[in-house]
Amino acid sequence: MKLLSVNLGRRTPVPHTDHPEGVTGIDKQPTDAAVRISAPGPKGSGASGLAGDEVCDLRHHGGDDQAVYAVAREDLDDWERELGRTLRNGVFGENLTTSGVDVSGALIGERWRIGSSVVLEVTSGRIPCRTFQGHLGEQRWVKRFTEKGAPGAYLRVIEPGEVRVGDAVEILHRPDHDVTVALQFRATTTRRDLLPRLLAAGGALHPEALAAARKYTEQNGS
């Protein structure tokens, strides 16, 4: 298991965004340099966990619980076959493109060591948006991405440090529950009846997903 790519975005004007200034950092490009990863701060004020990576819409992106976004190269390859086009590393807006890691099958609260010092913790899956659809240029992309159910994972920073292309990825800890990124994504998007199952992940779950699970459970007596 290793990093195939570390990807950084730059503030770019586009027509397909709800950002008040019409900009996005979704078009992330691979870099060969070592990149510092650290906790960026609370959502709404903290941006990306990667130095040099710009996050523009702090209403929906960035912050400690979405500090890093990872996508498996295997999932990009699967989409290449389905879409009939080449998808370079970083094209999904991911910071880390991995090889040999079941990213969407990772457990909420699972911890990864990357390189010699960085430790990250899985918090949730990525919810697709209009900016993502416009960036990819694919019809019905939000619906298709949702139906596929392989969203990649957001991670928080437990131990900061530097990462670079080729670094090994090691799973340090797998919690004792069955709440995967894919399950959390499905419960949050198309199967809200699954929301009570997310409670097993406890405080490791992204706070917004945890709040939604608690609210649904209280209202439905699950």
BAFI-3210 file (N, C-alpha, C; in Angstrom, 3 decimals, decimal comma, padded with zeros to 6 digits):
// residues 222
n [1|2|3|4|5|6|7|8|9|10|11|12|13|14|15|16|17|18|19|20|21|22|23|24|25|26|27|28|29|30|31|32|33|34|35|36|37|38|39|40|41|42|43|44|45|46|47|48|49|50|51|52|53|54|55|56|57|58|59|60|61|62|63|64|65|66|67|68|69|70|71|72|73|74|75|76|77|78|79|80|81|82|83|84|85|86|87|88|89|90|91|92|93|94|95|96|97|98|99|100|101|102|103|104|105|106|107|108|109|110|111|112|113|114|115|116|117|118|119|120|121|122|123|124|125|126|127|128|129|130|131|132|133|134|135|136|137|138|139|140|141|142|143|144|145|146|147|148|149|150|151|152|153|154|155|156|157|158|159|160|161|162|163|164|165|166|167|168|169|170|171|172|173|174|175|176|177|178|179|180|181|182|183|184|185|186|187|188|189|190|191|192|193|194|195|196|197|198|199|200|201|202|203|204|205|206|207|208|209|210|211|212|213|214|215|216|217|218|219|220|221|222]
n.u [000,847|000,583|001,377|000,464|000,296|000,524|-001,539|-002,245|-004,309|-005,153|-006,497|-009,013|-010,907|-014,166|-017,155|-018,853|-019,626|-020,842|-019,634|-019,314|-017,445|-016,980|-014,967|-012,765|-010,885|-010,727|-009,435|-006,965|-003,442|-000,759|002,217|005,758|007,129|007,933|005,253|003,794|001,588|-000,989|-003,287|-005,897|-007,656|-010,936|-013,944|-015,098|-013,352|-010,806|-008,872|-007,462|-005,662|-003,217|-000,212|000,012|-002,171|-005,155|-008,316|-011,417|-014,223|-015,209|-017,491|-018,404|-016,206|-012,958|-011,343|-010,859|-012,048|-012,255|-009,764|-008,034|-008,382|-008,810|-008,435|-008,778|-006,594|-007,473|-010,228|-010,411|-009,435|-011,497|-013,569|-012,450|-012,715|-015,485|-016,269|-014,775|-012,495|-009,397|-008,356|-006,550|-004,359|-005,592|-007,721|-010,277|-010,296|-008,912|-006,538|-004,732|-003,763|-004,095|-002,589|-003,488|-004,990|-008,058|-010,007|-012,721|-013,802|-012,735|-012,836|-014,750|-012,891|-010,658|-007,123|-004,352|-000,894|001,266|004,146|006,899|005,927|003,313|000,007|-003,257|-006,849|-009,805|-012,867|-015,265|-017,218|-016,935|-019,262|-020,823|-020,962|-022,257|-020,076|-018,146|-019,377|-019,416|-016,685|-015,799|-017,302|-019,236|-022,388|-025,140|-023,502|-023,370|-025,464|-024,624|-022,135|-023,010|-024,611|-022,677|-021,272|-018,676|-017,010|-014,505|-012,401|-012,621|-010,242|-009,001|-006,281|-004,100|-001,447|000,904|003,063|005,348|004,585|005,153|005,229|005,214|005,456|004,918|001,790|000,302|-001,928|-002,723|-004,625|-007,741|-011,009|-013,462|-016,034|-018,549|-018,820|-018,284|-016,713|-018,164|-020,664|-021,416|-021,607|-023,708|-025,813|-026,032|-026,816|-028,673|-029,958|-031,375|-032,468|-030,449|-029,007|-029,042|-027,181|-024,737|-024,077|-022,518|-019,923|-019,309|-017,544|-015,562|-016,694|-017,497|-018,562|-020,948|-022,229|-022,571|-024,340|-026,568|-027,216|-027,874|-030,104|-031,948|-032,311|-033,426|-035,838|-037,102|-037,144|-035,326]
n.v [-001,187|002,170|005,694|006,974|009,468|012,887|015,622|018,980|021,897|024,934|028,195|028,877|030,477|029,485|028,514|026,715|026,710|027,370|029,189|032,455|034,126|032,790|030,799|027,920|025,205|022,662|021,395|019,567|019,138|016,844|016,729|016,508|017,231|017,180|017,401|019,231|018,099|019,000|019,703|021,828|023,498|024,519|023,728|026,071|028,030|026,864|025,497|023,515|020,538|020,221|021,817|024,482|023,767|024,938|025,663|026,810|027,220|027,447|026,901|024,374|022,734|021,583|022,159|020,608|018,003|017,319|017,403|016,157|014,548|011,400|009,138|005,991|004,657|002,455|002,813|005,040|003,853|002,059|003,839|004,965|002,866|002,720|005,284|005,637|007,223|008,885|009,295|011,280|011,209|013,010|014,201|013,898|015,744|014,919|014,860|012,857|010,127|006,757|003,449|000,085|000,362|-000,037|002,315|003,339|001,241|001,446|001,620|003,868|005,881|004,369|004,263|005,543|005,297|007,311|007,402|008,301|009,695|010,913|010,548|009,692|009,858|008,215|009,776|010,149|009,831|011,398|013,781|014,272|017,228|020,157|021,566|019,555|017,988|019,804|020,163|017,601|017,310|015,492|014,151|013,905|013,391|013,669|011,996|009,547|009,126|008,926|006,632|004,704|004,475|004,559|006,627|007,590|008,872|011,202|012,520|013,156|014,860|013,254|012,963|015,255|015,961|015,283|014,235|012,365|011,425|007,923|007,168|004,769|003,342|002,488|000,575|001,412|001,085|-000,498|000,018|-001,546|-002,056|-002,047|000,036|001,345|003,635|003,554|002,619|004,726|006,772|005,817|005,777|008,489|009,554|008,002|006,027|006,572|005,173|003,662|005,226|004,998|002,923|004,126|005,196|003,498|004,096|006,282|009,070|009,202|009,547|011,937|015,044|016,223|014,112|012,426|013,936|013,946|011,234|010,829|012,560|011,418|008,923|009,593|010,753|008,676|006,578|004,468]
n.w [000,000|-000,897|-001,559|-004,591|-005,615|-004,642|-004,368|-005,232|-005,115|-006,874|-006,547|-008,781|-011,307|-012,311|-014,158|-012,956|-010,092|-006,765|-005,224|-003,894|-005,179|-007,478|-007,718|-007,416|-005,934|-006,905|-009,029|-008,746|-008,872|-009,416|-007,371|-007,029|-004,834|-001,287|001,019|003,581|006,081|008,222|010,942|009,958|011,342|012,630|010,758|008,401|009,010|008,987|006,324|003,889|004,870|003,741|003,044|000,787|-000,683|-001,957|-000,651|-001,458|-000,935|002,071|003,392|002,816|002,511|003,629|006,873|010,137|010,190|007,580|006,502|004,736|001,607|000,207|-002,523|-004,082|-006,508|-007,849|-007,940|-009,600|-011,932|-012,443|-013,019|-015,315|-017,172|-017,290|-018,164|-020,425|-020,791|-019,990|-016,655|-014,730|-011,837|-009,079|-010,346|-009,317|-007,400|-005,256|-002,557|-001,955|-003,846|-003,791|-003,808|-003,602|-001,313|000,280|000,065|000,156|001,482|003,951|007,541|009,539|011,642|011,333|011,289|009,518|008,903|007,111|005,264|007,339|009,542|009,483|010,680|009,951|010,299|009,383|008,521|007,035|003,960|000,695|-000,420|-003,494|-005,600|-007,392|-008,387|-008,641|-010,612|-012,791|-013,126|-013,909|-016,202|-016,967|-017,840|-015,604|-013,440|-010,592|-009,738|-010,848|-009,589|-006,978|-007,118|-007,644|-005,235|-004,179|-002,653|-001,887|000,804|003,492|005,802|009,104|010,753|012,832|013,675|012,647|009,789|007,050|003,710|000,675|-002,818|-003,300|-000,668|001,909|002,930|005,883|007,797|010,940|012,906|013,316|014,060|016,293|014,898|012,262|010,509|007,571|005,229|002,833|003,757|005,467|003,564|001,928|003,805|004,333|001,936|000,065|001,572|004,167|006,227|007,170|008,853|011,780|012,196|011,956|014,384|015,838|015,246|016,727|018,167|016,249|013,815|011,252|012,521|011,457|010,151|012,320|013,892|012,197|012,193|014,886|015,149|013,317|014,515|016,985|016,138|014,873|016,585|016,506]
ca.u [000,000|001,445|000,889|000,848|000,309|000,099|-002,127|-002,551|-005,173|-004,971|-007,716|-009,247|-012,289|-014,908|-018,587|-019,629|-019,463|-021,728|-018,824|-019,680|-016,463|-016,876|-013,663|-012,665|-009,560|-010,956|-008,550|-005,691|-002,361|000,285|003,501|006,818|007,746|007,389|004,166|003,465|000,195|-001,291|-004,691|-006,062|-008,549|-012,350|-014,633|-015,581|-012,168|-009,694|-009,015|-006,885|-004,605|-001,959|000,403|000,029|-003,425|-006,175|-009,729|-012,067|-015,542|-015,059|-018,804|-018,635|-014,956|-011,874|-011,547|-010,162|-012,653|-012,119|-008,446|-007,389|-009,296|-008,071|-009,149|-008,007|-006,339|-008,292|-011,548|-010,243|-009,314|-012,839|-014,293|-011,891|-013,341|-016,896|-016,432|-014,043|-011,575|-008,305|-008,531|-005,252|-004,379|-005,986|-008,838|-011,474|-010,088|-008,311|-005,184|-003,904|-004,194|-003,447|-002,562|-003,548|-005,767|-009,507|-010,347|-014,151|-014,091|-012,095|-013,746|-014,707|-011,993|-009,442|-005,972|-003,288|000,389|001,784|005,540|007,500|005,417|001,922|-001,075|-004,563|-007,989|-010,940|-014,038|-016,501|-017,065|-017,130|-020,564|-020,602|-021,638|-022,335|-018,724|-017,528|-019,973|-018,926|-015,260|-015,648|-017,952|-020,015|-023,813|-025,693|-022,358|-023,682|-026,266|-023,813|-021,147|-023,743|-025,027|-021,496|-021,058|-017,255|-016,799|-013,239|-012,520|-012,044|-009,472|-008,478|-004,860|-003,798|-000,053|001,340|004,376|005,456|004,379|005,519|004,948|005,936|005,409|004,116|000,588|000,147|-003,099|-002,285|-005,735|-009,080|-011,927|-014,292|-017,406|-018,618|-019,235|-017,306|-016,962|-019,240|-021,923|-021,738|-022,021|-025,031|-026,782|-026,159|-027,346|-029,863|-030,538|-031,368|-032,830|-029,207|-028,326|-028,766|-025,998|-023,535|-023,786|-021,488|-018,608|-019,090|-016,908|-014,662|-017,479|-017,592|-019,602|-022,212|-022,843|-022,980|-025,533|-027,674|-027,574|-028,558|-031,410|-032,820|-032,596|-034,350|-037,135|-037,721|-037,141|-034,536]
ca.v [000,000|003,350|006,891|007,141|010,880|013,929|016,571|020,295|022,726|026,377|028,993|029,034|030,876|028,553|028,822|025,673|026,718|028,254|030,115|033,843|034,727|031,960|030,136|026,594|024,587|021,236|020,830|019,356|018,653|016,119|017,372|015,600|017,778|016,797|018,308|019,226|017,876|019,345|020,046|023,205|024,283|024,170|023,991|027,440|028,899|026,050|025,082|022,202|020,076|020,154|023,107|024,790|023,355|025,957|025,317|028,110|027,300|026,930|026,499|022,951|021,990|021,920|022,006|019,476|016,701|017,093|018,001|015,435|013,694|010,321|008,313|004,833|004,599|001,377|003,373|005,859|002,924|001,546|004,908|005,082|001,849|003,046|006,545|005,589|008,357|008,845|010,093|011,404|011,371|014,344|014,736|013,914|016,732|014,271|015,221|011,654|009,010|005,603|002,156|-001,047|000,707|-000,044|003,592|003,417|000,159|001,710|001,854|005,170|005,773|003,656|005,160|005,218|005,991|007,560|007,774|008,029|010,479|011,362|009,629|010,228|009,063|008,272|010,392|010,123|009,826|012,670|013,966|014,991|018,517|020,731|021,912|018,294|017,605|020,703|019,899|016,368|017,470|014,300|014,277|013,162|012,895|013,551|010,783|008,362|008,965|008,459|005,241|003,840|004,221|004,489|008,074|008,040|009,166|012,338|012,124|014,202|014,699|012,867|013,354|015,976|015,653|015,438|013,072|012,571|010,299|006,691|006,819|003,616|003,542|001,372|000,678|001,281|000,734|-000,698|-000,044|-002,732|-001,881|-002,359|001,244|001,725|004,867|003,280|002,557|006,095|007,496|005,340|006,230|009,939|009,970|007,344|005,042|007,201|004,168|003,091|006,195|004,520|002,051|004,948|005,561|002,597|004,702|007,261|010,350|009,173|009,949|013,370|015,585|016,457|012,808|011,932|014,689|013,468|009,897|010,985|013,174|010,433|007,878|010,168|011,007|007,443|005,605|003,291]
ca.w [000,000|-000,996|-002,227|-005,991|-005,965|-003,708|-005,308|-004,667|-005,945|-006,900|-006,704|-010,211|-011,639|-013,165|-014,165|-012,289|-008,644|-006,013|-004,438|-004,231|-006,076|-008,680|-007,767|-006,808|-005,925|-007,120|-010,052|-008,043|-009,729|-008,680|-007,096|-006,601|-003,626|000,017|001,395|004,998|006,438|009,612|011,159|009,502|012,178|012,505|009,497|008,322|009,060|008,523|004,926|003,621|005,741|002,995|002,747|-000,631|-001,322|-001,703|-000,545|-001,621|-000,308|003,425|003,911|002,567|002,370|004,543|008,311|010,747|009,907|006,145|006,253|003,631|000,843|-000,450|-003,501|-004,546|-007,947|-008,381|-008,246|-010,802|-013,060|-012,700|-013,701|-016,666|-018,010|-017,463|-018,883|-021,682|-020,867|-019,018|-015,439|-014,070|-010,389|-008,642|-011,125|-008,480|-006,346|-004,087|-002,149|-001,964|-004,681|-003,184|-004,479|-002,686|-000,118|000,061|000,698|000,466|002,411|005,245|008,654|010,193|012,795|010,947|011,258|008,576|008,917|005,767|005,424|008,650|010,670|009,420|011,016|009,593|010,754|008,463|009,151|006,243|002,515|000,001|-001,046|-004,748|-005,706|-008,732|-008,818|-009,055|-011,889|-013,822|-013,310|-014,690|-017,497|-017,274|-017,590|-014,458|-012,683|-009,164|-009,563|-011,175|-008,531|-005,796|-007,347|-007,571|-003,810|-003,840|-002,605|-001,315|002,230|004,190|006,981|009,999|011,053|014,223|013,860|011,448|009,233|005,607|002,842|-000,721|-003,708|-003,016|000,750|002,283|003,729|006,815|008,661|012,329|013,815|012,767|015,203|016,455|014,415|010,832|009,785|006,558|004,492|001,881|004,501|005,889|002,367|001,539|004,805|004,253|000,636|-000,493|002,488|005,484|007,223|007,699|009,720|013,143|012,237|012,025|015,766|016,361|015,015|017,784|017,902|015,091|012,651|010,988|013,405|010,766|009,939|013,639|014,279|011,368|012,671|016,181|014,914|012,689|015,492|017,969|015,511|014,396|017,643|016,112]
c.u [000,883|000,718|001,391|001,020|-000,118|-000,306|-002,567|-003,381|-004,836|-006,314|-007,907|-010,686|-012,925|-016,387|-019,417|-019,354|-020,454|-020,947|-019,144|-018,723|-016,236|-015,548|-013,724|-011,214|-009,632|-009,973|-007,139|-004,676|-001,288|001,553|004,507|007,477|007,164|006,376|003,855|001,972|000,019|-002,768|-004,912|-006,900|-010,005|-012,925|-015,224|-014,461|-010,927|-009,937|-008,449|-005,834|-003,254|-001,445|000,442|-001,219|-004,515|-007,571|-010,492|-013,379|-015,498|-016,399|-018,969|-017,361|-013,930|-012,263|-010,952|-010,721|-012,679|-010,775|-007,777|-008,449|-008,480|-008,985|-008,227|-007,819|-007,196|-009,700|-011,488|-010,147|-010,680|-013,679|-013,756|-012,553|-014,797|-017,107|-015,733|-013,113|-010,504|-008,613|-007,198|-005,431|-004,700|-007,232|-010,143|-011,369|-009,462|-006,894|-004,228|-004,534|-003,403|-003,457|-002,588|-004,325|-007,251|-010,082|-011,820|-014,594|-013,447|-013,152|-013,623|-013,890|-010,745|-008,293|-004,887|-002,028|000,872|003,208|006,005|006,795|003,927|000,958|-002,403|-005,662|-009,186|-012,180|-015,334|-016,170|-017,354|-018,513|-020,367|-021,444|-021,610|-020,949|-017,995|-018,058|-019,462|-017,465|-015,030|-016,265|-018,746|-021,484|-024,236|-024,594|-022,667|-024,467|-025,432|-022,780|-021,821|-024,142|-023,860|-021,141|-019,616|-016,722|-015,392|-013,465|-011,905|-011,334|-009,085|-007,023|-004,683|-002,363|000,436|002,715|004,360|005,191|004,883|005,209|005,817|005,935|004,510|002,901|000,383|-001,097|-002,655|-003,378|-007,015|-010,046|-012,845|-015,761|-017,389|-019,009|-018,123|-017,659|-018,135|-020,597|-022,345|-022,243|-023,433|-026,102|-027,053|-026,861|-028,676|-030,568|-030,522|-031,810|-031,605|-028,508|-028,101|-027,528|-024,713|-023,141|-022,704|-020,091|-018,297|-018,418|-015,908|-015,363|-017,453|-018,752|-020,947|-022,953|-023,339|-024,257|-026,748|-028,157|-028,338|-029,959|-032,392|-033,246|-033,595|-035,758|-037,866|-037,708|-036,385|-033,570]
c.v [001,237|004,528|006,908|008,612|011,728|015,113|017,856|021,113|024,194|027,055|029,352|029,467|029,882|028,949|027,868|025,621|027,674|029,235|031,553|034,518|033,894|031,246|028,772|026,130|023,107|020,608|020,643|018,661|017,947|016,959|016,322|016,050|017,141|017,846|018,129|019,018|018,182|019,701|021,519|024,098|023,950|024,482|025,392|028,450|028,147|025,576|023,675|021,842|020,014|021,552|023,317|024,383|024,353|025,352|026,629|028,230|026,651|026,588|024,984|022,106|022,448|021,774|020,712|018,112|016,362|017,654|017,431|014,589|012,687|009,534|007,181|004,894|003,512|001,874|004,280|004,973|002,358|002,581|005,117|004,100|002,199|004,283|006,554|006,766|008,193|009,771|010,129|011,476|012,822|014,878|014,743|014,964|016,138|014,783|014,049|010,612|007,796|004,396|001,057|-000,789|000,694|001,187|003,653|002,292|000,333|001,968|003,290|005,032|004,972|004,653|004,635|005,983|006,109|008,087|007,471|008,698|010,779|010,240|010,341|009,291|009,289|008,807|010,204|009,988|011,196|012,708|014,770|016,258|019,013|021,088|020,675|017,871|018,490|020,470|018,662|016,488|016,267|014,534|013,389|012,662|012,723|012,271|009,530|008,075|008,414|007,000|004,271|003,505|004,020|005,920|008,525|008,520|010,497|011,827|013,349|013,874|014,392|013,253|014,011|015,526|015,866|014,122|013,408|011,311|009,100|006,282|005,608|004,064|002,300|001,597|000,392|000,736|000,564|-000,875|-001,255|-002,413|-002,131|-001,158|001,680|003,087|004,678|003,231|003,958|006,918|007,111|005,841|007,730|010,385|009,303|006,371|005,581|006,251|003,500|004,006|005,692|003,638|002,862|005,272|004,685|003,173|005,806|008,539|010,367|009,654|011,468|013,936|015,807|015,148|012,219|012,631|014,215|012,103|009,972|011,546|012,179|009,377|008,369|010,321|009,739|006,318|004,341|002,886]
c.w [000,000|-001,627|-003,662|-006,338|-004,779|-004,566|-004,618|-005,644|-005,829|-007,151|-008,191|-010,467|-012,606|-013,156|-013,316|-010,785|-008,014|-005,156|-004,857|-005,212|-007,334|-008,826|-007,077|-006,830|-006,249|-008,099|-009,487|-008,951|-008,894|-008,494|-006,655|-005,306|-002,369|000,434|002,877|005,190|007,918|009,725|010,826|010,400|011,884|011,130|009,515|008,391|008,596|007,108|004,748|004,656|005,063|002,694|001,238|-001,385|-000,955|-001,695|-000,525|-000,849|001,070|004,071|003,842|002,581|003,405|006,000|008,826|010,353|008,425|005,694|005,015|002,934|000,051|-001,383|-003,943|-006,058|-008,594|-008,732|-009,467|-012,050|-013,448|-013,439|-015,123|-017,619|-018,300|-018,338|-020,238|-021,871|-019,796|-017,850|-014,700|-012,559|-010,043|-009,300|-010,333|-007,370|-005,104|-003,827|-002,271|-002,876|-004,225|-004,110|-003,426|-001,416|-000,481|000,748|001,085|001,405|003,770|006,312|009,153|011,482|012,512|010,832|010,337|008,923|007,482|005,894|006,833|009,812|010,647|009,798|010,750|010,062|009,838|009,173|008,371|004,765|001,929|-000,656|-002,332|-004,840|-007,156|-009,266|-009,339|-010,424|-013,021|-014,143|-014,164|-016,081|-017,938|-016,931|-016,412|-013,528|-011,202|-008,905|-009,809|-010,087|-007,274|-005,946|-007,227|-006,118|-003,397|-003,752|-002,250|000,108|002,619|005,438|007,792|010,326|012,536|014,578|012,576|010,979|007,736|004,889|001,449|-001,511|-003,339|-001,562|000,980|003,093|004,576|007,656|010,095|013,233|013,023|013,924|015,160|016,143|012,904|009,978|008,831|005,964|003,534|002,573|004,939|004,714|001,959|002,507|004,688|002,976|000,280|000,453|003,916|006,592|007,827|008,704|011,151|013,258|012,382|013,457|016,378|016,195|016,010|017,314|016,775|013,833|012,498|011,805|012,716|010,510|011,257|014,099|013,487|011,835|013,993|015,994|014,320|013,707|016,532|017,390|015,128|015,417|017,332|017,204]
res [m|k|l|l|s|v|n|l|g|r|r|t|p|v|p|h|t|d|h|p|e|g|v|t|g|i|d|k|q|p|t|d|a|a|v|r|i|s|a|p|g|p|k|g|s|g|a|s|g|l|a|g|d|e|v|c|d|l|r|h|h|g|g|d|d|q|a|v|y|a|v|a|r|e|d|l|d|d|w|e|r|e|l|g|r|t|l|r|n|g|v|f|g|e|n|l|t|t|s|g|v|d|v|s|g|a|l|i|g|e|r|w|r|i|g|s|s|v|v|l|e|v|t|s|g|r|i|p|c|r|t|f|q|g|h|l|g|e|q|r|w|v|k|r|f|t|e|k|g|a|p|g|a|y|l|r|v|i|e|p|g|e|v|r|v|g|d|a|v|e|i|l|h|r|p|d|h|d|v|t|v|a|l|q|f|r|a|t|t|t|r|r|d|l|l|p|r|l|l|a|a|g|g|a|l|h|p|e|a|l|a|a|a|r|k|y|t|e|q|n|g|s]
***
